[in-house]
Amino acid sequence: MSFRRILAAIDQSPLSQTVFEQALDLAKDNQAQLLLFHCLTADLVTTAPPFAGELGLSPQLVSQAYQSHYLRFDEQLRQVQLLLHQYYQTATQQGIGTECDYRTIEPGQGLCQAAQRWNADLIVLGRRGRKGLSEALLGSVSNYVMHHANCAVLVIQPNQPVLAADQGAVLGRVIH
């Protein structure tokens, strides 16, 4: 199976480096294009209640909370842009046609939409390793993507580095 357009799901977790390296190796092996994609979660852009005064909240307090929230969002956005730029530099220095993008959206939905919009034929993403009740309550981005993506999906497991010699075996097991 040959891939031409590979979307790498980049976040700020330690597993993201492994996801990037695996996507980069696949892009090199397949002479593919690479999209580095990040989802900013929607809870970072919530605003103050529309009728804060009617809820007994002081306008000053609401304004301060909003400003603080905006500053946190702005800082996270700068960190994401820097992270994507660092990975972009690495990929382009190795001759890989690379693009970067980010959206404010729930990660599973955002990854599937980005893959469809960009015509990706492979999504590479990490799995946090949640199981049981925590996965049921908090959800699993990798599970969502495996069931909703319109292309192949490679899920990188935590604490299990993928070696180049093992790619065929891994791809055969985890691509949906």
Backbone bond lengths (Angstrom), bond angles and torsions (degrees), N, CA, C in turn:
res aa  C-N    CA-C-N  psi(-1)  N-CA   C-N-CA  omega(-1)  CA-C   N-CA-C  phi
1 M - - - 1.447 - - 1.527 108.22 -
2 S 1.305 115.99 133.03 1.453 121.24 -178.80 1.526 109.59 -114.00
3 F 1.322 115.92 138.79 1.457 121.43 179.73 1.520 108.88 -112.31
4 R 1.320 116.71 139.51 1.462 121.77 179.83 1.523 112.55 -113.21
5 R 1.339 117.10 -26.95 1.463 121.76 -177.26 1.530 107.97 -136.46
6 I 1.323 115.48 109.10 1.466 121.74 -174.18 1.521 109.51 -112.97
7 L 1.321 115.77 123.60 1.461 122.08 176.35 1.524 108.03 -98.24
8 A 1.325 117.33 123.47 1.472 122.34 176.73 1.524 108.07 -105.31
9 A 1.327 116.46 122.00 1.460 122.37 178.71 1.524 108.51 -81.63
10 I 1.319 115.30 108.33 1.462 121.43 -175.89 1.520 109.38 -104.90
11 D 1.314 115.86 128.34 1.463 120.07 172.83 1.523 107.68 -133.31
12 Q 1.292 116.86 -166.22 1.462 119.68 -176.58 1.526 112.03 -102.95
13 S 1.314 116.93 23.40 1.462 120.90 177.72 1.523 110.22 -88.45
14 P 1.330 116.91 160.32 1.473 119.85 177.03 1.535 112.66 -60.96
15 L 1.322 117.75 -29.04 1.465 121.78 -179.03 1.530 112.04 -70.68
16 S 1.317 117.08 -18.41 1.460 121.62 -177.68 1.525 112.12 -59.98
17 Q 1.308 117.93 -35.72 1.468 121.40 178.18 1.528 110.17 -61.84
18 T 1.320 117.12 -42.57 1.465 121.38 178.85 1.526 110.44 -66.45
19 V 1.332 116.71 -41.06 1.465 120.98 177.07 1.531 109.55 -59.13
20 F 1.325 116.38 -47.56 1.468 120.62 179.53 1.528 111.22 -60.31
21 E 1.323 117.17 -47.92 1.469 120.71 -178.34 1.522 111.35 -61.00
22 Q 1.334 116.80 -41.52 1.468 120.27 179.45 1.524 110.64 -65.55
23 A 1.336 116.60 -44.61 1.471 120.50 178.83 1.525 110.72 -63.31
24 L 1.328 116.66 -40.55 1.464 121.37 179.00 1.528 110.82 -63.61
25 D 1.331 117.07 -45.04 1.468 120.52 177.96 1.529 111.06 -60.60
26 L 1.317 116.67 -43.47 1.464 120.28 179.05 1.529 110.93 -65.25
27 A 1.323 116.23 -39.24 1.466 120.00 178.53 1.527 110.37 -63.36
28 K 1.338 116.67 -42.27 1.468 119.79 178.09 1.525 110.95 -65.00
29 D 1.323 117.18 -47.03 1.460 121.69 -178.18 1.532 112.54 -62.41
30 N 1.336 116.96 -33.08 1.459 121.65 -175.63 1.531 113.10 -104.26
31 Q 1.340 116.74 3.19 1.460 121.11 -174.98 1.531 110.12 50.13
32 A 1.326 114.22 48.73 1.464 122.05 -174.38 1.520 111.62 -102.43
33 Q 1.323 115.40 163.54 1.451 122.50 171.89 1.515 108.25 -86.87
34 L 1.327 115.87 155.39 1.465 121.04 -175.97 1.521 109.25 -127.51
35 L 1.324 115.71 133.55 1.461 121.76 172.33 1.523 107.71 -115.79
36 L 1.318 116.04 119.39 1.461 122.05 175.78 1.516 106.59 -93.48
37 F 1.330 116.90 117.25 1.465 120.80 -171.33 1.520 110.63 -127.03
38 H 1.326 115.38 138.08 1.470 122.01 178.80 1.527 109.45 -131.69
39 C 1.319 115.97 142.07 1.461 121.85 175.92 1.520 109.33 -110.34
40 L 1.322 115.77 119.97 1.463 121.08 169.88 1.520 105.77 -83.45
41 T 1.315 117.62 129.48 1.457 118.64 -175.97 1.520 111.11 -72.50
42 A 1.314 115.39 145.56 1.462 122.50 -174.44 1.526 112.47 -62.79
43 D 1.320 118.83 -25.92 1.466 119.90 -178.73 1.529 112.12 -65.47
44 L 1.314 117.72 -15.34 1.464 120.64 178.17 1.516 113.26 -77.62
45 V 1.309 118.21 -15.26 1.458 120.08 -177.07 1.519 113.19 -114.82
46 T 1.314 117.31 17.95 1.453 119.10 176.44 1.519 109.17 -68.75
47 T 1.302 115.50 151.89 1.452 120.41 -178.62 1.516 110.37 -114.07
48 A 1.315 116.16 175.98 1.453 122.05 179.16 1.523 110.35 -66.32
49 P 1.339 117.59 153.78 1.456 119.91 177.04 1.530 109.79 -58.05
50 P 1.340 118.09 143.33 1.452 120.28 -175.19 1.533 113.98 -63.93
51 F 1.293 117.74 -27.06 1.457 121.37 -178.31 1.516 110.14 -121.03
52 A 1.326 115.81 54.84 1.463 121.57 -175.60 1.524 111.52 -56.80
53 G 1.331 116.93 -40.07 1.465 120.64 179.70 1.514 112.04 -61.92
54 E 1.314 117.79 -38.48 1.454 121.92 179.41 1.522 111.35 -69.76
55 L 1.306 116.99 -20.54 1.461 120.52 177.97 1.525 111.26 -89.50
56 G 1.332 116.93 2.41 1.453 120.58 178.32 1.517 113.36 86.05
57 L 1.310 117.86 13.28 1.458 121.13 179.45 1.528 109.29 -93.39
58 S 1.291 115.84 136.10 1.465 119.72 179.56 1.522 109.33 -71.27
59 P 1.331 117.54 139.16 1.474 120.33 178.62 1.524 112.08 -57.85
60 Q 1.326 117.78 -34.98 1.468 120.38 178.37 1.522 111.03 -64.11
61 L 1.333 115.56 -44.91 1.465 120.67 -179.81 1.525 110.23 -62.48
62 V 1.328 116.88 -43.26 1.460 121.27 179.31 1.529 109.86 -63.67
63 S 1.325 116.59 -43.52 1.460 120.90 179.33 1.526 111.46 -62.29
64 Q 1.324 116.76 -44.01 1.466 120.38 178.88 1.524 111.20 -63.98
65 A 1.321 116.42 -42.10 1.467 120.25 179.46 1.523 110.25 -63.64
66 Y 1.330 115.87 -41.96 1.461 119.63 179.60 1.530 110.79 -64.47
67 Q 1.318 117.09 -44.14 1.464 120.63 179.32 1.522 111.28 -62.66
68 S 1.303 116.17 -41.74 1.463 120.43 178.36 1.532 110.38 -63.40
69 H 1.316 115.62 -43.40 1.459 121.31 178.84 1.534 110.26 -62.26
70 Y 1.319 116.57 -43.75 1.458 121.51 179.26 1.528 111.09 -62.15
71 L 1.334 116.65 -42.21 1.466 120.52 179.35 1.530 111.14 -63.77
72 R 1.333 117.80 -39.78 1.472 121.52 177.09 1.529 110.17 -62.71
73 F 1.327 115.71 -45.15 1.458 120.05 179.65 1.530 110.59 -62.53
74 D 1.334 115.75 -45.69 1.459 120.85 -179.67 1.533 111.14 -60.48
75 E 1.324 117.08 -41.39 1.469 121.08 178.66 1.526 110.67 -66.03
76 Q 1.329 117.15 -42.87 1.459 119.18 178.86 1.529 110.57 -64.12
77 L 1.321 117.14 -39.15 1.457 120.91 178.24 1.529 110.79 -61.74
78 R 1.315 117.86 -42.47 1.473 120.84 177.28 1.530 110.86 -62.47
79 Q 1.323 117.33 -41.26 1.467 120.56 179.31 1.524 110.81 -64.21
80 V 1.327 117.24 -41.38 1.461 121.66 179.04 1.523 110.33 -64.00
81 Q 1.320 116.72 -45.03 1.466 120.10 179.26 1.530 111.19 -61.73
82 L 1.317 117.10 -40.95 1.468 121.05 178.04 1.526 110.79 -64.35
83 L 1.319 117.10 -45.38 1.463 121.54 179.23 1.529 110.77 -59.99
84 L 1.328 116.52 -48.66 1.464 120.13 179.24 1.528 110.97 -61.36
85 H 1.326 116.53 -40.48 1.468 120.23 179.82 1.532 111.25 -63.82
86 Q 1.336 117.46 -39.87 1.466 120.42 178.96 1.526 110.82 -62.96
87 Y 1.331 116.61 -46.19 1.464 119.87 178.04 1.532 110.65 -65.37
88 Y 1.321 117.39 -39.02 1.461 122.42 177.99 1.525 110.51 -58.55
89 Q 1.332 116.73 -46.90 1.464 121.62 179.32 1.523 110.78 -58.29
90 T 1.320 116.48 -46.42 1.463 121.28 -179.61 1.526 111.06 -60.30
91 A 1.321 116.74 -46.07 1.468 120.73 -177.43 1.520 111.65 -67.71
92 T 1.320 117.22 -44.53 1.470 118.97 -178.11 1.521 111.66 -69.03
93 Q 1.333 117.69 -32.04 1.463 120.19 176.26 1.523 111.48 -64.82
94 Q 1.331 116.50 -22.20 1.465 120.56 178.45 1.529 111.61 -97.24
95 G 1.333 116.27 12.10 1.454 120.65 174.04 1.515 115.54 82.44
96 I 1.310 118.05 16.31 1.460 121.32 -178.99 1.526 109.21 -95.39
97 G 1.331 116.69 127.79 1.462 121.14 174.19 1.521 108.32 -66.04
98 T 1.323 116.98 116.36 1.465 121.28 -170.21 1.522 111.12 -130.98
99 E 1.320 114.66 140.62 1.462 122.76 173.52 1.519 107.75 -126.28
100 C 1.328 116.35 157.38 1.462 122.45 175.79 1.516 108.53 -126.62
101 D 1.324 115.63 146.55 1.453 120.34 176.05 1.521 108.42 -156.68
102 Y 1.317 115.36 155.69 1.460 121.27 173.60 1.517 108.34 -147.90
103 R 1.311 115.54 153.47 1.462 122.16 179.08 1.526 108.62 -140.70
104 T 1.322 114.74 156.32 1.457 120.75 172.36 1.519 106.59 -96.77
105 I 1.325 115.02 100.44 1.457 121.93 -174.29 1.523 108.13 -166.48
106 E 1.308 117.01 160.01 1.466 119.87 174.48 1.531 107.75 -62.27
107 P 1.330 117.87 136.17 1.470 121.23 -170.88 1.530 116.07 -56.18
108 G 1.303 118.75 -47.75 1.467 119.57 -177.66 1.513 111.99 -59.82
109 Q 1.311 115.04 -50.25 1.456 120.90 179.61 1.532 110.41 -63.44
110 G 1.316 116.98 -42.89 1.460 120.97 -179.05 1.515 112.78 -62.86
111 L 1.327 116.89 -42.27 1.467 120.16 179.12 1.522 111.30 -63.88
112 C 1.324 116.96 -43.65 1.470 120.19 179.69 1.526 110.89 -64.40
113 Q 1.328 116.96 -42.29 1.466 120.07 178.64 1.527 111.45 -65.17
114 A 1.330 116.61 -43.70 1.463 120.32 -179.83 1.524 110.64 -63.26
115 A 1.321 117.46 -42.00 1.461 121.25 179.34 1.524 110.77 -62.52
116 Q 1.309 116.60 -42.06 1.462 120.05 179.77 1.529 110.86 -68.70
117 R 1.314 117.29 -44.93 1.469 122.03 -178.95 1.539 110.91 -62.79
118 W 1.338 117.24 -37.03 1.461 122.42 -176.17 1.537 112.04 -90.91
119 N 1.333 116.93 -4.66 1.473 123.41 -177.02 1.528 111.97 61.53
120 A 1.323 116.31 41.74 1.467 120.88 177.63 1.523 109.71 -67.19
121 D 1.328 115.64 146.30 1.459 118.30 172.72 1.525 111.38 -110.16
122 L 1.345 116.74 1.77 1.463 121.53 174.68 1.528 108.96 -154.81
123 I 1.327 115.12 135.79 1.462 122.21 171.09 1.524 106.76 -113.27
124 V 1.327 116.65 129.02 1.463 121.45 174.89 1.523 106.37 -111.92
125 L 1.330 116.49 123.98 1.460 120.67 179.90 1.508 110.44 -145.96
126 G 1.317 115.15 162.44 1.455 121.20 179.27 1.512 111.41 -95.99
127 R 1.315 114.40 163.77 1.468 121.97 177.74 1.514 107.34 -123.29
128 R 1.299 116.48 130.13 1.462 120.87 -177.97 1.525 113.01 -72.96
129 G 1.292 117.55 -23.25 1.457 119.93 178.23 1.516 114.61 94.89
130 R 1.331 117.38 16.55 1.460 119.76 176.58 1.518 109.31 -66.62
131 K 1.324 114.88 146.48 1.462 120.18 178.82 1.512 109.09 -140.92
132 G 1.306 114.98 159.75 1.454 121.32 172.25 1.517 114.20 61.03
133 L 1.333 114.49 -130.84 1.459 121.27 -174.35 1.526 112.30 -63.76
134 S 1.334 117.74 -40.55 1.469 118.94 -179.59 1.523 110.79 -63.48
135 E 1.337 118.33 -36.97 1.463 120.13 177.06 1.519 110.26 -68.82
136 A 1.335 116.96 -39.23 1.463 120.48 179.70 1.525 111.44 -65.57
137 L 1.331 117.03 -40.76 1.460 120.47 -178.11 1.522 112.79 -79.71
138 L 1.320 117.63 -43.07 1.457 121.56 -175.00 1.525 113.07 -92.30
139 G 1.310 116.39 -17.54 1.456 119.81 -178.77 1.514 111.94 83.05
140 S 1.295 115.17 168.51 1.449 121.54 -179.93 1.519 107.88 -135.95
141 V 1.318 116.01 117.58 1.458 120.68 179.26 1.526 109.49 -62.54
142 S 1.336 116.77 -45.82 1.466 119.40 -177.68 1.530 111.21 -62.04
143 N 1.323 117.51 -39.27 1.464 120.96 178.21 1.532 110.46 -64.75
144 Y 1.313 116.52 -43.83 1.469 120.73 178.37 1.529 109.78 -59.83
145 V 1.318 116.73 -48.78 1.462 120.92 -177.21 1.527 110.84 -63.25
146 M 1.326 117.48 -42.56 1.470 120.12 -179.88 1.532 111.18 -60.01
147 H 1.329 117.33 -32.66 1.464 120.41 -176.97 1.529 114.19 -93.68
148 H 1.328 118.25 -11.60 1.459 119.75 -176.10 1.530 114.74 -122.49
149 A 1.305 119.02 -13.50 1.469 121.25 -178.19 1.530 110.35 -70.53
150 N 1.318 115.77 147.99 1.464 120.18 178.44 1.531 111.48 -98.14
151 C 1.345 116.27 21.19 1.464 121.14 179.35 1.530 108.13 -145.52
152 A 1.315 115.82 -179.95 1.468 121.05 178.16 1.530 109.94 -68.30
153 V 1.326 115.60 151.90 1.466 122.12 -178.28 1.522 108.85 -131.57
154 L 1.323 116.33 129.37 1.462 122.21 174.26 1.522 107.19 -112.76
155 V 1.326 115.98 117.40 1.464 121.34 -179.17 1.519 108.74 -103.10
156 I 1.328 115.69 122.15 1.457 122.10 178.67 1.531 107.41 -91.28
157 Q 1.313 115.51 122.73 1.466 121.25 -179.09 1.527 110.09 -81.86
158 P 1.330 118.05 146.94 1.469 119.78 177.24 1.529 110.88 -67.00
159 N 1.337 115.11 144.56 1.469 122.32 176.32 1.520 113.81 60.84
160 Q 1.325 117.12 22.58 1.460 120.90 176.96 1.522 108.60 -135.43
161 P 1.340 117.17 80.94 1.463 118.76 -178.44 1.524 111.36 -60.68
162 V 1.311 115.80 143.57 1.456 122.01 178.78 1.515 107.97 -96.86
163 L 1.316 116.55 123.47 1.454 121.83 179.05 1.521 109.33 -93.53
164 A 1.314 116.63 148.23 1.462 120.97 -177.60 1.527 111.36 -53.94
165 A 1.328 117.85 -39.76 1.464 121.20 -178.56 1.523 111.54 -67.08
166 D 1.340 117.36 -22.25 1.462 120.85 -177.49 1.523 112.86 -95.36
167 Q 1.320 119.37 1.64 1.460 120.93 -174.44 1.520 112.49 -57.12
168 G 1.296 118.13 -45.94 1.458 120.55 -178.63 1.506 111.96 -58.59
169 A 1.343 116.31 -43.96 1.458 119.67 179.79 1.523 110.64 -66.34
170 V 1.315 117.01 -41.63 1.457 120.18 -178.76 1.529 110.03 -67.23
171 L 1.339 116.93 -45.64 1.445 119.74 -179.86 1.519 111.29 -59.94
172 G 1.307 116.56 -39.15 1.459 120.21 179.78 1.514 112.59 -66.03
173 R 1.334 117.17 -27.98 1.454 120.48 -177.41 1.512 114.07 -87.15
174 V 1.328 118.31 -39.41 1.457 118.55 -167.14 1.515 115.88 -111.16
175 I 1.286 119.10 -6.42 1.465 118.93 179.22 1.516 108.52 -76.18
176 H 1.309 114.51 132.81 1.462 121.28 -179.24 1.508 108.57 -101.39
